[in-house]
Amino acid sequence: MSDKTGIRIPSRLPLLLTHEGVLLPGCTMRISVDTYRNMQLVKSRLLRGTSLKSTIIGVIPNTRDPEHDTDELPALHRVGTAGIAVQVVGSNWPKPHYTLLITGLCRFRTLQLLKERPFAVGEVEQLDQLEQHASQALLEGELGELGEQFYKHAVQLVDMLDMSVPVVAKLRRLLDSLPKETLPDMLASMIRTSNSEKLQILDAVGLEERFKKLIPLLTRQIEGLKLLQKTRKPRQDEDKTVVAIRPIRKIGHFPGGQFSLDTAEEAEEEDEDSDDIALLEKKIRSASMPEPALKVCVKEIKRLKKMPQSMPEYALTRNYLELMVELPWNKSTTDCLDIHAARVLLDSDHYAMEKLKKRVLEYLAVRQLKNNLKGPILCFVGPPGVGKTSVGRSIAKTLGREFHRIALGGVCDQSDIRGHRRTYVGSMPGRIINGLKVVGVANPVFLLDEVDKLGKSLQGDPAAALLEVLDPEQNHGFTDHYLNVAFDLSQVLFIATANTTATIPPALLDRMEVLQVPGYTQEEKIEIAHRHLIPKQLEQHGLTPQQILIPQEATSDIISRYTREAGVRALERKFGAICRAVAVKVAEGNKVTKTDPPPGPEAAGRREKVLESLNSPADLSLPPEMPIVMDRHALKDILGPPIFEMQVSERLSQPGVAIGLAWTPMGGEIMFVEASRMEGEGQLTLTGQLGDVMKESAHLAISWLRSNAKTYHLTNASGSFDLLDNTDIHLHFPAGAVTKDGPSAGVTIVTCLASLFSGRLVRSDLAMTGEITLRGLVLPVGGIKDKALAAHRAGLKRIIIPKRNEKDLEEIPATVRADLDFVMAGCLDEVLNAAFDGGFPATSRHDLLNSKL
């Protein structure tokens, strides 16, 4: 509505109550709305209204809207600002609310509150005149003098700023073009003033009073800037001394130019790095980033300065920049290259493992000769419990580097390696970049644990993502999806651990230097137990060597009769059980000594002796008999009856039984093969969860025996040389719940069936391994060292291995080789002769030799 006197606002206005700031006429302000009455005003008036009149509301400052609609309204501030809602934005996070962008039109006074629910509505009186077309009005008398004085101060303030900034130049033009009566409200919203000072400006209805209140504020701003010009250090990239302009996020906006002038006090605080963005920018400049990364960070920091804090992208960008600053772009530790000290440290931390120690010392030697050597990519493959992870930690300590372990078991998302792209909600860097952030240096030792247990899913293949990480020719430019810039991983020493290489993709395995970590022999376990395991368990249980004694004979019994493993984890648990039992005895001994003095006529004298013994700190924790010695009887009381017994001779007390050797990720194992025959239709039955390869080995074995039955005088129950004539054969591999596969059981199956059909017993101290062919040849197999250690643990004395595996004997420890008798077999005839006492003679050999085939 308009008339000759100007534009008029409606006499009834919905009232928006706020305590966040003060909206002045001619300025723009963002207001967050989350209380009941204000939310109802937005829903009912702004969102459903169709006319321009419905967007005009009254903003009452310095008044808090009650949380609930049942609460009474507080006393309203007497003067408010009529404004037009330019924008309404709704959100449900963290709770439902609206954000309004409101431009002030004029002042009003609330005459009467017409209603309180669902939102406040009041009868208002317009205090300012709104002109339809802005024009320069002439101010006369004292008001004119105040106007000129105000105008001079405003021009002086703007001229102190850098006119090359577009928003400053625009402000200078506005000072000349806008009516002087509109300038006080505009400048009051732009300079840094408190809410109480803005309320005074709002309450100043008369223009003269408004000029008088604002001139001191402008003078204060000018004096502060002058002081800052004298105290602030000049910067190379600034022609003027001070330009304190920053985006306003809540108050002080106006459509012509959205900016604010900081006071001298706040500018000084910014100079002291209190401004987080300035501090972040300073860190970026001093982070020694490569040029591409620095360009990205500078671009992001410029975007961050222009971004309101309420935007979700503000926090994402800031987190990204903080990560970039925290990464060790050019920070590294100095390697300890003393080979003698490294050898001593490795020997003290780990017994045996000569291959691993040798490889570390070689790396140190080359590092002495060449400083910029790329970090090797090592892969320790061996059964659980042999110390692969602890060796990696010792290598880091030997080199003087930081150590970080990354568990890859069960990981099935490539984003765990490469990170998420920043477009996703909750995005984060991958484990490689996050690990570098944790250690804070660019040359740590990274242990990629259980790399053979990586999964694969719809989210990608993490093993394929590791190809770039573990390739020395590519990892100098590793790009994480979150960073989106290259990071140099060439100085990182990567160590992967695995139980088997069978599940590692060939492309990934090709990038790593594989070092086999076999299981320990009994002698090595005894040394490890007395050097490391027993002292560690005594310390963990609060015991001393004066309270418990575990001789080597007891350790040997625990290893052979209570554990049968390649590593030492179960052995350590047994020592822990022993220490707990001894701790109970020690605690009970203390309690009896303290609370139950022996009765009798000499009780008083004995009580004094007991008290004297308790006063001695050396005897306070000692049981009555010390030390407690662990012998075989004590082990049986604590650990129970032996779990493993030497049952080899008992199980070979009848024909049709032979011992094979198998390899598992847990180490080598002995494997019994049992056979029986009965009347039937010539069928071969195989049980024990066998794989296809092992089933084929069984068919090969029976076919070879049938074709050579006359040679070795093998007959069925009816005396026929056709071994399957009216005869069924059943082959069983015990431990039926365990899946078995592989070709190395071929010679064992042949020996077992030969024993069954000949009625002779296989030697009870013999085990064998090897693949067979239909012609009776014995082919080489893998895992000879682990299989030999398994036979040694089981107490066997003779092992039959393929002749072409003779080269693998060098890997077997000398003590084990001395205790075992290795028989090299190139054909099944040699296997059978070695498997039976007295040999396994064959007839009709001349016919075979004279054959022209």
Secondary structure, DSSP 8 states (H G I E B T S, - for coil): -EETTEE---SEEEEEE--S----TT-EEEEEE-SHHHHHHIIIIITT--SGGGGEEEEE-S----SSTTS------SEEEEEEEEEEEEE-SSSSEEEEEEEEEEEEEEEEEEE-SSS-EEEEEE-S-B-SS-------HHHHHHHHHHHHHHHHHHHTS-TTSHHHHHHHHHHHHS-GGGHHHHHHHHB---HHHHHHHHH--SHHHHHHHHHHHHHHHHHHHHHHHHHS---TT-SSS---EE--SSS-B-TT---EE--HHHHHHHHTT-SHHHHHHHHHHTS---HHHHHHHHHHHHHHHTS-TTSHHHHHHHHHHHHHHHS-SS--------HHHHHHHHHHH-SS-HHHHHHHHHHHHHHHH-TT----EEEEE--TTSSHHHHHHHHHHHHT--EEEEE-TT---THHHH---TTSTT----HHHHHHHHH-SSS-EEEEETGGG---BTTB-HHHHHHHHT-TTTGGGEE-TTT-SEE--TT-EEEEEES-STTS-HHHHHTSEEEE-----HHHHHHHIIIIIHHHHHHHTT--TTTEE--HHHHHHIIIII---SSSHHHHHHHHHHHHHHHHHHHHHHHHHHH----STTHHHHHHHHHHHHH-GGGTT--SSSSEE--HHHHHHHH-S-S----HHHHTSSSSEEEEEEEETTEEEEEEEEEEEEESSS-EEEESSB-HHHHHHHHHHHHHHHHTTTTTT---TTS-S-TTTTEEEEEE-S-TTS-B--STTHHHHHHHHHHHHHT----TTEEE--EE-TTSBEE--S-HHHHHHHHHHTT--EEEEEGGGGGGGGGS-HHHHHH-EEEEESBHHHHHHHHSTT------HHHHHH---
